[in-house]
Amino acid sequence: MSTIPSTGQLGGTPTNAQFQGYIEDFRDFVVESVLGASARHELTIASGAVTPPDGATAGGGIFKLDTEGNAATDTLDTIAQTNTHDGQILILMAENVGRVVTLNHAAGGAGQMLLSDSTDYVFASLSAWVAFRRDGTDWVELCRSYAGGDYGWHDHLQIASVPAHNILCPHQRLVINYATAATLTITADAVVLADASGRLKRFSSLSETLTLSSTGANGRDVVDNAGAEQANAWYHLFAIGRTDGTLDVFASQVGFPGSGTSIYTRLPSGYTWAGYLGAARNDGSSNLVSFGQRGGRVVISTAAPLVSGTATALTSIDLSSRVPVTAQAIRYDLYILGSTTGDKSCAIYTSTTGYLVGQYLGDSGSGSNVDFRWTDTAPLLVAQTLAYQVNAATTAATMTTLGYEF
């Protein structure tokens, strides 16, 4: 361990030999203690430890770590303090990205490292580094840089992966349009996608045509139903990306939020980023059903999942052919017709055991066959389901779906 000459040693009348010794000590101290005072020095782990040299041998305070015996992985537990002084600063980096070193937090004993997040640190990049300051018998982290491994900042700061308020990935000006019976056009100024670890990456300028009759990128998931396109089925839409910035789209029957299947097990080769965009449905002839989407709002071709319903007890309305399981709300038109005079009403509930979301009442009018019509929106607390009941068997209710929202 090098030491700086004490106050007064250079004064007086030192001999030439003494003065030369003082200068050498000062030189060694500078080389040992000043970051960048010499070239980076390699330290090879031996039994979980390294020993930085003193300034007479090497220094500069910046050290490259290599694994013991060039093993693929190794763990550094302690930094020996033999040649270092209290308060000394040093920086550790990786020697070879193919030989991955992990810094062990609080391994115990003299020379242990105390990392700021109390978590072991893995060098994933040659330009990443961690700076320590010796504090007694410990090495305490001062700061770090992930450099090319920017995703490490995401982990270190524990940033939430996907906003919980919206199942669609974050996006700007998302537009999905029906083009043909087999194709959709999908555009967005930008989308924010996540990888399997929840790290986020922004991709710009999404503009693709998805062909449902094809498989792979800009097509459908080849794993679904052994690669056969399905009739009367929902296909969920994703933006998918590569780390190099490639951005495409993809359709799968699984992988959507809450499906229980990870979309990352279904992505085409080379794609590691994905974000949910919505859903499209094939009809009985395996042709896409027409729809248009702007952001999280979807307009669909009209159809009636409830026609002249006369149930006076709460009865389910099956919406599975009209809205995907991921839809959060539905827009509908409700039409009530009475065959006799008297009040006519229909109540809409979230389910047969759920909450009232709409009570639609018309007065009796002057005679029979008086009808009433309302347009409204209801939350889908139970996926693809609402329920209804009318006030009398002489009242009939018809619901026509107009669209839905994510």
Secondary structure by P-SEA (a helix, b strand, c coil): cccccccccccccccaaaaaaaaaaaaaaaaacccccccbbbbbbcccbbbbbccccccccbbbbbccccccbbbbcbbbcccccccbbbbbbbccccbbbbbbccccccccccccccbbbbbcccccbbbbbbcccbbbbcccccccccaaaaaaacccccccccccccccbbbbbbccccbbbbbbcbbbbbccccbbbbbcbbbbbbbcccccccccccccccccccccbbbbbbbbbcccccccccccccccccccccccccccccccbbbbccbbbbcccccccccccccccccccccccccccccccbbbbbcccccccccccccbbbbbbbcccccccccccccccccccbbbbbcccccccbbbbbbbccccccccccccccccccbbbbbbbccccc
